[in-house]
Amino acid sequence: MAVTTTPTEATLRRAAELAVDWLSRAPELPVGRPIDLTALRAALGGPLPDEPMDPERVVDELARAAEPGLVVTPGPRYFGFVIGGAMPAPLAADWLTSAWDQNAGLHVISPAAAVAEEVAADWLVELFGLPAGTSVGFTTGATMASFTAIAAGRHALLARQGWDVERNGLFGAPEIPVVVGDEAHVTIHVSLQMLGLGRERVIRIPTDEQGRMRPDALATALRDLDRPALVCAQAGNVNTGAFDPLPAIVDAVRANGGWLHVDGAFGLWAAVSPELRARVAGSELADSWTTDAHKWLNVPYDSGLVFVADAPAHHAAMTLGAAYYVETAGGERDPYNWVPESSRRARGFPVYAALRSLGRRGLADLVERCAGLARRFADGLRAEPGIAVLNDVVLNQVLVRFAAPGDAELATDERTRSVIAAIQRDGTLWAGGTTWHGMAALRLSVSNWSTTEADVDRSVETIIRLAHEAGVRG
């Protein structure tokens, strides 16, 4: 008896075949390469067809047309932008999430999605050592996570002064001083911009040679204020990986009566490691925190996380309602009350799968292994004459500079940028550039679950070879 395959089955099986084929080839594909945008647009573009097309054919043609424009971010030698690659369990859970097609906004629409978030949230609060009762939201990424946390802080600080910002807005509201480190990530400033607090009206606190906020300068700035402030600190500088001195920062913020937010997009994951936990000492005393699961937890995009110790403030800042929204009778958790979205993807499933597949020991090992590989990168490169590592490698970030003859600053900037461009053309690995304290630098971020010592050694050899070709010599 013949087996009948539906169009849905055939299309999904074909998509799975194409995905598995690409992932199997990914470790040896060029990680990044110059892209012919004209050819890419031609392959993907053209007029929209008038007639429907067979879905299996659509998937085949999409895969063929898109591949020349894909960057191998899931591969073991992608070291740009602190991007982890999706592990097998969360990747598979993400496929199921798409197949299940659940709207994770309301409990009544998908009890399974709501409960998966509840369970994963409880695990994460415990893993990070945050206070019992901390509320959690699953957002698109760190930008919306920071937006949510700062909105909760804005609510709490204004509520203490008798102002309901959600009802009345900011017109006529008491002013909230906002204090950030000089090297706060751009997503903090974007969040302030969207919340009406202004990205340029902040009080900037100077940082030290590793990019850490200076607590003495913070304490002085807060003493000069006549009202509580919203303070944003960092656990993991985007360039160096350095951690702000959180215990001293907590003391200064508490003396001011303010709200402390910790941007831990990747650095907060140090809390899960016995070896690295001391880096985030004091973070548990903050008021809110953000991190990315698509960084060190290695789940697919998109997956940001926000945590707020003051759950009522979090709820008040985010909750919304409509006449047709179903009120739950048993006090069930509606996920939309904790994020800036109503209809949204069920992000809890991949996070749940990642945590279940790793367990405590596996998660700690992932973070510790990547940090060890970052040190291996630094040791291999700094041993080569003409190559300097600029930062203390305390986590997963490595900043590298390539000397020019005579070590003139402008010439060294040009030489460094030329080596970065050569790395990106070569394709053995991919890493980006940055400007660190006025100097051009190569920025290496190690956060992929599949990266091995052999991948690091191969990358070090490639960087040294390309540096020599660019004329770098000790």
VOGU-3710 file (C-alpha; in Angstrom, 3 decimals, decimal comma):
1> mavtttptea> 0,000/0,000/0,000  1,441/3,340/-1,093  2,296/5,880/1,591  0,823/9,296/0,908  2,990/12,257/1,859  1,245/15,579/2,343  2,760/18,821/0,988  3,457/19,895/4,567  5,342/16,692/5,384  7,343/16,806/2,169
11> tlrraaelav> 8,284/20,469/2,640  9,332/20,059/6,261  11,395/16,949/5,502  13,135/18,785/2,675  13,835/21,775/4,928  15,297/19,419/7,546  17,510/17,760/4,911  18,793/21,137/3,728  19,389/22,339/7,293  21,279/19,207/8,329
21> dwlsrapelp> 23,355/19,336/5,147  24,356/22,960/5,760  25,175/22,381/9,418  27,308/19,349/8,526  29,324/21,474/6,087  29,432/24,599/8,251  32,630/23,809/10,223  34,711/23,839/7,031  32,871/26,522/5,084  34,481/29,965/4,874
31> vgrpidltal> 33,214/31,638/8,036  32,752/34,921/6,231  33,688/36,060/2,771  33,249/39,011/0,428  29,672/38,972/-0,831  28,537/39,809/-4,368  25,449/41,762/-3,360  24,333/42,224/-6,958  24,303/38,464/-7,493  22,631/37,872/-4,110
41> raalggplpd> 19,871/40,363/-4,866  19,393/38,855/-8,311  19,155/35,321/-6,887  16,648/36,270/-4,190  14,868/39,058/-6,045  12,867/39,625/-9,183  9,170/40,330/-9,522  6,731/38,608/-7,197  5,180/35,688/-9,122  1,514/35,964/-10,005
51> epmdpervvd> 0,791/32,309/-9,331  1,391/30,102/-6,280  4,545/27,981/-6,218  5,075/24,505/-4,809  6,319/24,995/-1,205  9,072/22,374/-1,531  10,403/24,210/-4,567  10,281/27,500/-2,649  12,412/25,985/0,140  14,897/24,502/-2,353
61> elaraaepgl> 15,308/27,761/-4,235  15,578/29,806/-1,022  18,354/27,568/0,307  20,278/27,708/-2,964  19,914/31,483/-3,366  20,632/32,410/0,265  23,698/30,249/0,942  26,250/32,571/-0,747  25,086/35,321/1,620  25,150/33,297/4,832
71> vvtpgpryfg> 27,753/33,970/7,526  28,684/30,803/9,403  27,809/32,216/12,819  26,911/28,758/14,224  30,390/27,463/13,347  33,296/26,950/15,741  35,496/29,771/14,379  33,074/32,655/14,436  34,436/35,102/17,016  32,446/38,237/16,232
81> fviggampap> 29,820/40,157/18,240  29,575/37,616/21,122  27,334/35,289/19,138  26,945/31,709/20,273  25,931/28,898/17,933  22,717/27,002/18,543  23,238/23,712/20,385  21,346/20,606/19,178  18,594/20,517/21,842  17,551/24,197/21,679
91> laadwltsaw> 17,825/24,179/17,888  15,508/21,184/17,689  13,185/22,786/20,250  13,134/25,913/18,092  12,035/23,832/15,108  9,254/22,395/17,255  8,361/25,914/18,390  7,826/26,916/14,768  5,836/23,766/14,048  3,663/24,187/17,150
101> dqnaglhvis> 3,085/27,838/16,134  2,118/28,966/19,628  1,395/32,578/20,529  3,154/32,920/23,873  1,427/36,124/24,914  -1,426/34,678/26,950  -1,527/31,602/29,174  -4,883/30,579/27,715  -3,484/30,536/24,156  -0,640/28,179/25,106
111> paaavaeeva> -0,427/26,786/28,637  2,625/24,778/27,584  4,508/27,886/26,428  3,599/29,747/29,623  4,681/26,915/31,901  7,938/26,336/29,977  8,751/30,005/30,654  7,847/29,632/34,328  10,111/26,621/34,794  13,033/28,038/32,813
121> adwlvelfgl> 12,676/31,369/34,650  12,868/29,669/38,051  15,975/27,746/36,981  17,659/30,918/35,706  16,917/32,945/38,840  18,525/30,198/40,909  21,503/29,749/38,558  22,286/33,476/38,597  21,878/33,685/42,381  19,144/36,331/42,163
131> pagtsvgftt> 16,654/37,049/44,958  13,667/34,752/45,420  10,597/36,269/43,812  12,553/37,925/40,998  10,305/38,285/37,945  11,487/37,271/34,484  10,597/38,281/30,936  11,614/36,599/27,684  12,396/39,332/25,134  13,813/39,566/21,629
141> gatmasftai> 17,295/40,452/22,878  19,307/42,632/25,231  17,892/45,879/23,855  14,314/45,009/24,778  15,480/43,378/28,000  17,222/46,602/29,045  14,208/48,603/27,877  11,992/46,515/30,156  14,311/46,718/33,169  14,787/50,478/32,847
151> aagrhallar> 11,021/50,914/32,409  10,548/49,061/35,704  13,129/51,320/37,342  11,461/54,409/35,907  8,111/53,233/37,301  9,504/52,527/40,769  11,431/55,789/41,139  8,484/57,909/39,992  5,924/55,930/42,018  7,908/56,712/45,156
161> qgwdverngl> 7,340/60,390/44,331  3,623/59,897/43,751  3,749/59,896/39,960  2,088/57,205/37,787  4,184/57,351/34,636  2,213/54,675/32,799  -1,010/56,711/33,122  0,352/60,239/32,992  3,514/59,984/30,917  6,558/62,168/31,493
171> fgapeipvvv> 4,928/65,579/30,944  5,230/67,296/34,312  6,841/64,267/35,947  9,672/64,654/38,472  13,042/64,402/36,772  14,942/61,117/37,057  18,731/61,442/36,973  20,262/58,638/34,894  23,857/57,625/35,590  25,909/55,349/33,335
181> gdeahvtihv> 29,527/54,325/32,944  31,501/56,009/30,195  31,583/52,691/28,330  27,955/51,655/28,753  26,719/49,579/25,834  24,767/51,335/23,099  21,639/49,304/23,942  21,407/51,124/27,270  21,365/54,468/25,477  18,825/53,207/22,926
191> slqmlglgre> 16,561/52,027/25,757  16,802/55,440/27,432  15,988/57,052/24,112  12,850/54,964/23,622  11,682/55,518/27,210  11,819/59,306/26,956  14,756/59,578/29,359  17,167/60,730/26,662  20,384/59,108/25,550  22,443/62,304/25,869
201> rviriptdeq> 21,172/63,742/29,156  22,862/61,029/31,199  25,543/61,605/33,796  28,628/59,748/32,583  31,015/58,197/35,095  34,650/57,767/34,031  36,089/54,291/33,649  39,487/52,790/34,352  42,032/51,282/31,952  39,931/48,122/31,546
211> grmrpdalat> 36,623/49,933/31,036  35,285/49,460/34,578  33,159/52,188/36,133  35,066/54,037/38,847  33,058/53,640/42,069  34,651/56,668/43,739  33,513/58,896/40,872  30,049/57,313/41,004  29,743/57,931/44,748  30,740/61,581/44,281
221> alrdldrpal> 28,241/62,067/41,442  25,405/60,512/43,436  26,195/62,594/46,532  25,786/65,721/44,404  22,232/64,747/43,399  19,142/65,843/45,322  17,044/62,802/44,359  17,362/59,060/43,689  18,972/58,091/40,400  18,654/55,265/37,914
231> vcaqagnvnt> 22,168/53,784/37,639  23,274/51,361/34,916  26,346/49,210/35,591  28,037/46,493/33,506  28,873/42,855/34,059  31,116/42,250/31,074  32,500/45,216/29,123  31,674/44,740/25,446  35,343/45,127/24,479  37,392/43,792/27,388
241> gafdplpaiv> 34,907/41,597/29,252  35,768/43,506/32,460  33,240/43,758/35,306  32,269/46,956/37,079  33,075/46,761/40,836  29,521/45,912/41,801  29,793/45,751/45,630  31,037/49,355/45,819  28,504/50,449/43,191  25,676/48,845/45,182
251> davranggwl> 26,756/50,766/48,286  26,771/54,073/46,412  23,348/53,467/44,838  21,784/52,375/48,123  23,093/55,503/49,842  21,402/57,532/47,110  18,140/55,555/47,334  18,274/54,826/43,618  17,694/51,892/41,265  20,623/49,781/40,058
261> hvdgafglwa> 20,400/47,995/36,725  23,136/45,550/35,671  23,708/45,009/31,953  25,030/41,443/31,882  24,363/40,609/28,225  27,094/37,972/28,313  28,948/38,594/31,582  26,078/37,581/33,854  26,661/33,976/32,750  29,851/33,998/34,843
271> avspelrarv> 27,529/33,511/37,826  26,835/29,902/36,783  30,525/28,960/37,085  32,224/28,202/40,419  35,485/29,246/38,765  34,219/32,641/37,553  31,393/33,477/39,969  33,502/35,940/41,961  33,536/38,222/38,905  29,859/39,040/39,483
281> agseladswt> 29,979/39,333/43,276  27,428/41,914/44,386  25,254/41,555/41,293  22,580/39,801/43,330  22,043/43,060/45,261  20,973/45,032/42,183  17,361/45,834/41,244  17,304/44,540/37,681  19,458/42,570/35,266  19,577/41,711/31,570
291> tdahkwlnvp> 21,318/38,979/29,617  21,141/37,176/26,273  20,380/33,498/25,896  21,527/33,602/22,264  24,969/34,543/23,484  26,394/32,118/26,048  23,421/29,791/26,452  23,786/29,092/22,708  20,091/29,054/21,795  18,770/30,259/18,408
301> ydsglvfvad> 17,742/33,858/17,824  15,884/35,632/19,265  16,218/35,234/23,021  16,842/38,016/25,530  16,136/37,791/29,257  15,169/40,450/31,793  15,072/39,975/35,569  13,552/42,416/38,076  13,733/42,050/41,848  10,686/44,304/42,304
311> apahhaamtl> 8,106/42,173/40,503  5,201/44,629/41,042  7,233/47,425/39,400  8,084/45,102/36,495  4,432/44,132/36,071  3,191/47,719/36,308  5,670/48,926/33,690  4,754/46,244/31,136  1,192/45,073/31,667  -1,537/45,898/29,190
321> gaayyvetag> -5,060/44,726/28,610  -7,928/44,491/26,169  -11,599/43,600/26,514  -11,105/40,321/24,673  -8,057/39,194/26,692  -9,087/36,217/28,780  -8,554/36,687/32,500  -7,114/33,548/34,078  -9,116/32,226/37,007  -6,313/30,467/38,840
331> gerdpynwvp> -3,701/33,200/38,908  -1,762/31,706/35,997  1,156/33,693/34,624  0,414/35,572/31,398  3,790/36,089/29,681  2,717/39,355/28,025  2,694/41,058/31,438  6,496/40,971/31,614  7,672/42,076/28,148  6,900/44,869/25,646
341> essrrargfp> 4,924/42,513/23,376  1,607/40,742/23,270  1,679/38,359/20,310  5,108/36,769/20,282  7,186/33,678/19,715  7,359/31,010/22,441  10,968/31,697/23,404  10,743/29,612/26,564  10,908/26,277/24,752  14,486/26,616/23,380
351> vyaalrslgr> 15,741/28,112/26,666  14,151/25,241/28,584  15,725/22,709/26,191  19,166/24,289/26,477  19,107/24,222/30,274  17,789/20,644/30,387  20,421/19,435/27,911  23,335/21,105/29,737  22,388/20,780/33,384  24,303/22,760/35,995
361> rgladlverc> 27,645/21,120/35,294  27,328/21,384/31,530  26,436/25,076/31,682  29,358/25,834/33,994  31,674/23,839/31,745  30,495/25,737/28,653  31,262/29,108/30,218  34,573/28,014/31,761  35,708/26,306/28,562  35,063/29,412/26,446
371> aglarrfadg> 36,897/31,593/28,978  39,833/29,169/28,871  39,851/29,265/25,066  39,933/33,088/25,178  43,047/32,877/27,361  44,533/30,389/24,891  43,872/32,897/22,083  45,602/35,659/24,039  48,615/33,501/24,971  49,116/32,350/21,390
381> lraepgiavl> 48,929/35,838/19,915  50,910/37,788/22,501  53,811/35,343/22,103  54,294/36,610/18,543  56,498/39,712/18,147  54,576/42,678/16,833  51,226/41,509/18,218  49,887/42,996/21,467  46,930/41,935/23,614  45,420/45,118/25,046
391> ndvvlnqvlv> 43,142/43,821/27,807  43,265/41,614/30,852  41,488/38,482/29,617  39,069/37,926/32,487  36,256/36,297/30,543  35,764/35,618/26,823  36,949/38,854/25,188  40,373/39,460/23,633  41,538/42,777/22,121  44,509/42,595/19,745
401> rfaapgdael> 46,648/45,243/18,073  49,219/44,826/15,297  52,358/46,951/15,290  53,625/48,954/12,338  57,309/49,795/11,768  58,333/52,370/14,343  55,090/51,713/16,254  53,593/55,052/15,164  49,993/55,215/16,418  48,347/56,187/13,128
411> atdertrsvi> 50,376/53,652/11,196  49,581/50,972/13,764  45,863/51,765/13,468  46,110/51,346/9,701  48,077/48,113/10,045  45,577/46,715/12,544  42,651/47,525/10,276  44,439/45,956/7,315  44,950/42,704/9,258  41,272/42,689/10,302
421> aaiqrdgtlw> 40,227/43,121/6,662  42,556/40,290/5,628  41,068/38,001/8,302  37,565/38,703/7,043  38,596/38,017/3,436  40,450/34,815/4,303  37,419/33,030/5,793  39,245/30,671/8,196  37,681/32,632/11,048  35,626/35,772/11,393
431> aggttwhgma> 36,272/38,549/13,893  35,441/42,229/13,895  37,238/45,436/14,676  36,638/48,033/17,354  38,108/51,251/18,685  39,394/50,862/22,230  40,526/53,962/24,118  41,295/55,680/20,829  43,128/52,687/19,312  42,038/50,372/16,511
441> alrlsvsnws> 41,873/46,755/17,665  40,803/43,290/16,580  38,016/42,024/18,854  37,752/38,287/19,493  34,726/36,890/21,350  34,683/33,201/22,304  31,181/31,996/23,151  30,363/29,041/20,868  29,681/25,623/22,385  31,440/23,827/19,508
451> tteadvdrsv> 34,742/25,749/19,529  37,741/23,565/20,397  41,401/24,139/21,201  42,162/23,038/17,643  39,869/25,784/16,305  41,645/28,388/18,414  45,101/27,150/17,398  44,121/27,132/13,723  42,767/30,663/14,090  45,910/31,880/15,871
461> etiirlahea> 48,079/30,449/13,080  45,925/32,171/10,473  46,023/35,532/12,245  49,812/35,370/12,609  50,225/34,386/8,935  48,011/37,252/7,762  49,784/39,686/10,102  53,128/38,693/8,588  51,734/39,158/5,109  50,632/42,652/6,170
471> gvrg> 54,180/43,446/7,281  53,781/43,026/11,038  57,137/42,144/12,601  58,590/42,574/16,050
//
